[in-house]
């Protein structure tokens, strides 16, 4: 890589990036959807909003959508495994037979928004004005069988037509993420950054929160409009989204063996979305 991904943040319009992994009310600052080179300047793990009635749409199939999801049982990230995802990214998606509300009008211009069901579930997803072609996030169900929590991460959107994929050059994508790590995981929101080399068909990046502390490295190979691969014990898969690969989105899981500041292998699981600079 010609220059580190973190160096891009220093030079990207002198914008300040930060992420908060703790709880609290939503103080997320919206990103200007017209400024294609801008990035969110804060990400908050709660994103709490007032809850209106459920949308009328209950999971219509979007035949052109492409995405991926992982499911972890018993509050144990090491059990994470692939699972199908479908539906309408602008309303309700279906994962493992569960209909999950992923969009509400009142948080579409925010970095993240939260929906919940009287403490039985918690879902955090990105706002559509932030990532206009992909919806990503996580969903937790509390009080399940055995040890309780069941975790889902997902990304679903409008994939780039394969004949519109760039075939040369390299570029950077900067965006958001949701992730958890450790043996008693709590999902948080954070940031993401990626370097893509279309000549070599590679994608490398990081997701992180807390002012870039403990970044989780990701890497893979591009195949058509999709990408997948493993790096330091972490498996990633995702797609390019938008008419001309304007955005990326995906999911990851594994036992990370090389997280700066952490001395032992650490279970991780999460999702991400990012926009091309």
N, C-alpha and C positions, 0 to 999 in steps of 0.2 A: 504494500500500500504506500502510495507516494507521501501521504501525510496522515497522521493519526486521526481517528474519528473525533476524538476530543478536541483536537486543534481546530476542527471545523467550527465548533461552538465559539471559540475565541474570536474567529474572524467573521462569523455570520451576522453581519450588520450590527455588531457590538451588542447583541441581545443577551440578556441575562436569563439563564435557565435555572430553575430550582424546583424541587419536589418535596412534598411533605408526606411522610409515611404514617403520621399519627392521626388520631381522630379529630373530630371537631366539625363545626359548620362549614359549609362550602364558601370559600373565598377565592375560588378559581377565577382567573381573569380570562375573558374570551379572547380568542385569536381572530384577527381580521380575516375572514374567508377570502377576501380579494387580494390579500398580500401573500402571494405564493411563496415568497422566501422567508416569511415570518414564522415563528415557532411559539408555542405557548410559553408564557413566562412564569407560570406557577401551576402545579398539579396537586390536588388535595385528595386524600384517601376516602373522604366521606361523601362529598358532593350532595349532601342532603337537600331535598327540595320538597315542597308541599305536594301531596299526592292527589291528583284528580281521579275521576272514574276511569276504569280500564278502557282502552280503545276498542272500537267495535270490531276491527280486524283481528282475527284469532289465529294467525299463522298461515296466511296464504303462501303457496309455493311460488318462489321466484325461479323459474326454470333456467334463467341465464346466470343465476348466482353461483359463486364458487367459494368454498371456504373449508374450514377444518375445526375440529374441537377435540379436547382431551377431557377425560373424566377421572377423578381421583376419589376413592371411597375411604370410609373410616377415618377421615381427617388425616390421611397418610398420603403425602405427595408421591411416595415411591410406588403407589399403585396406579399412577396415571397411565391411561391407555387411550388410543384413538377411538372416537365415537362419531356417528354421523350428525350433521347439522344441516338444516334446511329452513325455509320460511322466508319472511319478509324482513329485511334488515331495517326497515323504517317503521316497523310495528312490533311483530311478535315472531320469534324464531322457535324452532322445535329441536331439542337435543334429547336423545334417549327417551323420546315419548313425552317430554315435558315441554309445555308451551311457556316461553319466557318473554316477558315484555322487555324490549330493549330500547324503546324510544318513547319520549314524551315531548310535546311541543315546548314546554317551559325550560328544558335543559338542552335543546338542540344548538344553542349558540354558546354553550359552555364547554370547557375541556371535557368534563365528566358529569354524569348525572346518576343518581341512585334511585332505584325502586325497591320496595320491600313489601312483605305480606305479613304484617303484624308480628314481626320477629321470627317468622318461620323461614323466610328466605331473604337474601340480599343480593342485588345485582347492581354492578357499576359498569356503564358503557360510555364510550366517547360520544360527544355531540356531533351531529351531522355536519354542521358548518365548519367543524374542525377537520374532519376527514369525510369528504363528501361522497366517496365511492366505496367505503368499507366501514363496517361496524364491528368493533371488537370489545372484549371485556371479560368479566367473570361473573359467575352465578354460584352462590353458596346456599345449600339447603341445610337448615339446622334440625336437630332432633331426629335424624334418621336412625336406621337400625344400627346396632352395635355401638360404635364410638361416636355416633352423631353425624358430624358435618360431612356433606358430600360437595365436592368442588367441581365446577366446570369452567373451562376457559374456551374461548371461541373467537373466530374471525370469519366474517361473511360479507361478500360484496359483489360488485360488478367487475369481473375480471377483464383485463386487457385482451383484446383479440390477438391471437398468436401472430397474425400477419402485421400487427402494428407494434410489436415489441421491438425496441432498439436492438441493433445487432453490433454496434461498435460504440466506443467511448466509455467513460466512467462518470459517475455522478454520486451525489450524497442525498440521503433522505433523513429528515429529522422529525420526530413526533413524540408520541406518548406510549405508555405501557401500563399494564396491570400485572402484578406478580405477587407470589408468596414464596417463602423459603423457610427451611428448618423443619423440626419435628413437631412443632405446635403452630402450624402456619396461620397467619392472618394476612389476607390480601390487602395490598396497598396500591396506590397509583404512583406512577413515575414517568420517566422519559425514555426515549429510544433514539438511536442514531445508527445509520447504516451507510456503508460504502459499497457501491455496485459497480463491477467491471463487466460491461457487456461483451467486450472482446473475449475475455477469459471465462465468461459466464459464471462469475462468482459474486456472492454477497456476504459481507462480514459486518457485524455490528455489536451493539451493546444495549442492554436495558438496565435501568438503575433508578433509584430514588435518593432522597436525603443528600442532595448536593453532590451527586455522582459518587457516593460512597458505595463500596461493594458492588461494582458493575458485574453483570452476568454476560459473558461473551457468547456470541452466536455466530454461526458460519454455515454456508451451504453452497450448492451449485444450482444454477438456473437451468430449467428444462421447459422450454416453451414459455408460458406465462406463469409458471409455478417455480418454487425453489424448495429445497430441503437439504438437510445435512446435519452433522454433529460436530461439536467443538467442546473439548474439555469435559466430556461426559454429558453434555446438554444437546438434546435433539430438537431441531427446529423444522417447521414446515409452514409454507404460506404461499401467497400469490401477489402478482402485480395487479393493481386495480386502476380503472379509469381508461379512457379511450387511447391514451398513449403512455401508459405506465407512470402516471402522475403520482401514484401512491402505492405503498406496500402494506400488507397486513398479514399477520400470522400468529402462531402459537408455539410454545416451547415447553419442554419438560426434561427431567433427568436428575442426575446427582452430580452437581458441578464440582470439579476437582481443582479449579484454579480461579477462585474469587478473591481478589485482593482484599487483605485484611481479615480473611477467614482461614483458619489453619487446618480445617478438616473438610472432607467431602460433605456437601450440603444439598439436600433435596430442594429442587426448585420447580416452579410451574407458573406459566403466565401467558399473556397475549400482548400484541403490540400493533400499532399502526403509525405510519410516517409518511410525510409529504416530501416530494423532490424539491431540492433547493433551486 
